[in-house]
Amino acid sequence: MSLLYREKPMKDYQTFGFRFQDALPTDVANIFAVGREEKMPGTVYDWHGLKRKDNSTYVFQYTLSGSGILDIEDKSYTLKTGEAFIVEIPSDHRYYFPKGSERWEFIFITLVGREAADCWRFMKEQSGPVLKIPPDSKLIQLLLKIYQDTYDQKVTDAYCASAKAYEFIMECYRFVKNMDNSMKDISLQVTKALSFIHTHYQEPITLDEIASVSGFSRYYFIKQFQSQLNMTPVQYLTKIRIQKAAELLRSTTFSVTDVAAQVGYANANYFNKVFRKVVGLSAGTFRDRKDVVGIDHLIID
């Protein structure tokens, strides 16, 4: 049986800590905590790696928007959108939300176990303590899914959590191995927009809102986005929404109306129209057709 508690509930920002009665061997990887948080002016957020109560834990924290600071090995890093840091506890480091910063939104996972230790040391040897990772990468999408599954109470015991920990570790190895090939020449401004889309696609966001996050004017943003990703921002948003909808249709019993609402469409009829245009089938038919292969990429004309 697992003991699962939540800290600091606020909208979609929560931290989940795992303490399992069914303890696995210490060399087996598992999740210690996972969370998504947002820090605003006036918030005190300051962690020192030699002053924490937890030991032999391994933190991976990814900036969704805003910025924070990591001090480690006599260097100071400003953690911007699309950047992750990795640290081992205990060790001589400090990460914090500095005074004067406007906000810092991030998602993190803390693991335990020897496999996690080996992975963190490998990543640090290959890339240092800070990694630039596209928000649409498999690694970040997996982290968001682990958080969402935990939020939805789908992580029910130590064995389920351990499986997710191993999956995350393997994706870390994959990303670092292919880092030179997978890193696209995407600007910070477009990275901010991508992160915003991936974390708010469930909401009725507009093109103007996405452009505003980037800091570019609407016209220049569209031009830069299309140049760097070979599709418009609206096409990209539609792609993400339909991919998520396909996952929900295949993995849940939610009605088509509920699925539409969960991927940002208030009108189920319009959702069905878009889904049919992209996939070639209605949402209901897609759910019933077991011969339709899984979708990894959607190309939208």
N, C-alpha and C positions, 0 to 999 in steps of 0.2 A: 504494500500500500504506500502511496506517496503522500507527502505533506506538501501542499502548495499554497503559498501565501502571496498576497499582492501588496505592493507598497505604492503610496502616493497616487491613488486613483484620480485621474483628471482627463475627461474626454477619452481620446484614444491613447493617451500617454500613461502607460503603466509599466511597472517592473514586477516580474515574477521570479521568486526564489524557489529552488527545488531542494527539498530535504527528504530523502527516501528511507523508509524503514527497511526495504529490501536492498541492503547495501551490496553493491557489486565490488569486485576486487579493485584495489587502488590503481592498477595499471590499465583498467578499462576506462575509456573516455566517457564523460557524462556532462550534462548541463548543470551548472551551479546557479546561473541566473540568466535571464534574458529580458530586455526591456526597450522601450522607446520613450524618450523624454524630450522636453523642450525647456530650455532655461532662458529666462527673460531678465532684464535689468532689475537688480535688487535681490536676485536669487543667489544664494550661497551654494556653490558646487565646486568642491576642491578635494581631490583624492591624492594622497601621498602613498607611494608603494611600500614605504617602511613603517607606516603608522596604521595599517589596516588590520582588522581582526582576522580576516580570511587569509589562509596560507595555501601555497601550491595551487593557485588558481591562475587562469590565463584569459586575459580580456582582449576582445576584438571590438572596437568601437568605430562606427562609421558615421560621418557627418552628412546629414540629409540637407541641411540648410544652415546658414549663419556660420559661426566659427568659434573655436575654442583654442586652448593652448596646451601643448605637451612639452614639458621640460624633461630631458633624458640625456644622459651621457654628455653633460656640459653643453648641450644644444637645446635651442628652443624652436619648436615648430608651431606655426599657425595652421590649425586644422580647418581647411576650407571644404566647401561642398564637394563631394566626390572623393574625399580622402578618409582613409581608415588608419588607426594606429593599433599596434599590438604591444602588450606589456605583460610581464610575468610578475606575480605577487608571491613573495616579497621581492622587490628590487628598487634601486634608487631612481625613482621617477615621480613626476607629479603632473596630473592633468586637471585642468580647471577652466571655469567660465570667468574670463577676466573682467574687471570693472571697466566700464565704458563700451563693452560689446552690446550690440543690439539684441541678439538672440543666438541660441545654439540649439538646433534640433538634431538629434542623433538616435541611432539604434545600436544596441550592443548585445553581445553574448559573452558570457563567462563560462569557461569549461574547466573541468578537472580531469586528472588522469595522465598517465605517462604518454599516451599517444598525442594528447594535446600539447604536452611539453615539447615533444620531439618536433611537432609541426610548427609551433611558434618559433623555436630556435632555427629551424630550416628557413622559415619566411624571413626572419631577421637577418640571417646570413646572406640571403639572396637580395633583399630589398631594403634592409634597414627597418626602423620602427614605424615608418609611415609609408603607406601604399596608396597610390592613386588608382581608383577602381571605378569604372563607368557604372552608373546606377542601373543600367539595363543588363549588366553582366549576370551570369548564372549565379555567381557567388552572392551578390547582394540580393537578387531575387529569392534565393534560398533562405537567406537570413530573414527577409521580410516574411516569408512563408512560415518559418519556424516560429516567429513571433505571433503571426496570425493564428496558427494552429494552437499555440499555447493560450492565446487570448480566447479562443473558441473552446477551450478545455478538451482538446483532442490529444494532449500529451498526458496519458493517464497513469504511467508507472515508470520505474527506473529503466526498464528495458526499452520502452518507446523513446524515452529521452536519450538513452545511450545511442540508439540507432540514428537519431537526428544529429547527435554530436559527431558521430563518425561520418555521416554524410557531409556535414559542414567541413570537417577536417579534410576529407578527400577533395572537396571543391576548392579549398584553400591551396592544396598541393597542385591541383589542375591549373588554377589561376596563375600561381607563381611560375609554374613551368612554362606556360604559354604567354607570360606577361608581355614580352616584347612584341609578339604577334597580335595579341588581343587589344592592346592599347591603341585606341584610335586618336587621331588628332582632333579632339573635341575641345572646344574652348570652355573656359570656366563658366561663361554666361549660358551656353547651351547645356552644360552639365547641370547647372542650377534648374533649368527648365525641365530637363529629363527627370531629375530627382523629384521635382514638384509633381510631374505627371504620374510617376510611379507611386507616390504616396497620397495622391488626391484624386485618382481616376474614379473613385466611387462617388465623388461629389460632382455637382453640375458646374464644373469649372469652364471658363471661357478662354478664347484665344487671347483676349486682352489681359486676363489674369496671368496666363502663362508667360506672355511677353513681358509683363511687368516684373515678374520674378527674375527674368534674365537681366534686366536693367537696360535692354535695348528698346528702341522705338518699335512699334508693331511691324512696320514695313521692313526695317533692317533685321529684326529678329527672324521673321519668316524667311528672308533671303539667306541669312547665316545658317539657320536650322536646316533648310533644304540643301544647302551646299555641303553641310557636314554629314547629314544622315540620308540624303537622297530621297526624302519625302517631306511633306509639309508637317507642321506641328499637329494639325487636326488629323491628318492621316495617321500619325504616330499614336496619338491619343486613342483613335478608333481601333488601331491594331492592338494596343494593350487591353482595352476594354473587351474586345471580342475574344482575345486569348484567355482572359480571366473568366469570361462568360462560358467559354467552351469547357474550362476546367470545372466550373461549378455544375454545368449541365451533366457532365460525366461522373462527378464524384459526390453529388448531393441529390436530395429529392425535392429541392426548392422548386416552386412553380416558376414558369418562364417570367411571370410578372415580378416575382421576388428576385430572380437572377438579374433581370433588367435593372431593378432598383439598386442592387448591390454593385453594379458596374457603372453607375452614373446615368442611367436612362430613366427618366420619370415616366415616360410613355412607352408601355410595353409594345404597342403596335409599331412605333418608330424603331425600337430596338430590334424587333423581328425583321423589319425591312432592311436595316443595316446589316444584321447577321446574315440574312439570305444573300445580300449583295457580296459580302466578303467571302462567305464559306460556300455558297451555292445551294444551301439548304436552309429551311426554317429552323429555329432553335429547337422546336419540338421534334422535328424529324431527325435532326442531328443527335439528339439524346437517344432516340429509339434505334437509329441505324448503327448497329454494332460493327458493321464492316467498314465504317469511316475511320481512316487512320488518324492518329493523334496529330495535332497541329503544333509545330514548333515555330513556324514563321508564316506570317500573313502578308501577302503582297497586295496592296490596295491601289487600284488605278486612280 
